[in-house]
Amino acid sequence: MTTKVFVDGQEGTTGLKIFEYLSARRDVEILRIDDARRKDVEERRRLINASDVTFLCLPDVASRESVSLVDADNHRTVMIDASTAFRTQDDWAYGLPELMPAQRERLRTAKRIAVPGCHASAFLLAMKPLVSSGLVSADFAAHAYSITGYSGGGKKMIADFEVGGNPKLMSPRPYALGLTHKHLPEMAVRSGLKRAPVFTPIVGNFLKGLAVTTYFSPEQLTRTAKPQDVQSLFAEYYANEPFVRVLPFNADSNLDDGFFDVQANNDTNRVDLFVFGNDERFVTVARLDNLGKGASGAAIQCMNLAIGADEDAGLIA
């Protein structure tokens, strides 16, 4: 039995990557819309309601419009949205199966799934175990930064970097310095923190790869703990997760001649978690492919759960 899948927003970076994943699947039938009719509401309505799964790879307003096109009597189609429109809504399942024990089961039965943001996924996978265990209070004032490849900026940013000739693009470029990045709401709501982190992303001159670093000092914790204890907590929390790998504390093997390789998880759906530091201060680092586990790979993982396929079908750990 094949699953009929429609991608609404097939020309965007996330949509194109989802097509790449789906094209290798024998258990999926792709419903395609003619380029000339991509903005035809009635044709989109037809394909959405003909599908078993529709991926929404659209801006927030357009995603909301697409959801409104689902027929009232259609209780079959699973809508998987990659925008920020629904990520903090309780009636949408948050598409991060590893977030907490009940999350995976909710995704198996959900008809509305919101795929996390790439920065948010990395931040949450490092923060949620600390909050859930009580080691970090819900009142914790988190400070974090992310370094990411330019593919996260979409087609225009990709074109700007790849055309070459602009020396400004050779150096890292911090952005969202008004401290209102669009992933902040989900970072707070889904972590259990009462407030969003102070967070600054940085785009670098490489296509893909992402790492979020969060800062801690022992006195910020609710009980006495060393960074090695944090690493052990991660290892226990994610012990049975196929796409999460917890690396040894402060190991030389975590680094490339002393430097951290942001791109080491590219072309996988894997997240690597690290703890670096000492008894006076430490950081957590979560690394992923921003186009994989940070976007399209996560969407496919959610689809696999929703249709009853193997969770890792078509994905590389």
VENSULPE-V34066 format. One line per field, one symbol per residue. ss: DSSP state (H for helix, E for strand, - for the rest). phi: phi as a letter, one per 30 degrees, with the letter a starting at -180 (. if undefined). psi: psi as a letter, one per 20 degrees, with the letter a starting at -180 (. if undefined). A space follows every 50 residues. Layout:
ss=???
phi=???
psi=???
//
This chain:
ss=--EEEEEE----HHHHHHHHHH-----EEEE---HHH---HHHHHHHHHH --EEEE---HHHHHHHHH---------EEEE-----------EE------ --HHHHHHH--EEE---HHHHHHHHHHHHHHH----------EEEEEE-H HHHHHHHHHHHHH---HHHH--EEE--------HHHHHHHH------EEE EEE------EEEEEEE-HHH------HHHHHHHHHHH------EEE---- -HHH-E--E-----------EEEEEEE----EEEEEEE---HHHHHHHHH HHHHHHH----------
phi=.ccdbcccjdcdedddddeddddccdcbcdcccdedcdcdddddeddedd cdbccccbdedddddddddddeccccdcccccdcdbdcdddcdddbedea edddddddcdcbbcddddddedddddcedddddidcdddecdbbbbcbdd dddidddedddddiicddddcebdbhddhbeddeededdddjddbdddbb dbccdadajabccbcbbeddddbdacedddeddedddceccdcbbcdddh deddcchjcccdcdceibcccccbbbkadcaabcbccaddccedaddddd edeeddcideeceiccd
psi=pqppppooliirggghhghgghhjpijpppoqpqhijhjoghhggghgii qhpppomrrgghghghhiipqhjojgpppopjajhjijphjppplnhigr higghhhhiqiopopqqgggggghhhhghhghijhpqiipnqpqqqpqri hijagghggggihriohhihqqnqaliikkqiigghhggihjqiqqqopp qpprmqgrqqppppqqqhiiqirpqrhhhgghgghghkhjphjppoqqpk phiirnliqpohjijqkrkqpppqpqbaihqrqqppprohidhiehghgg ggggghjjrphjpjqp.
//
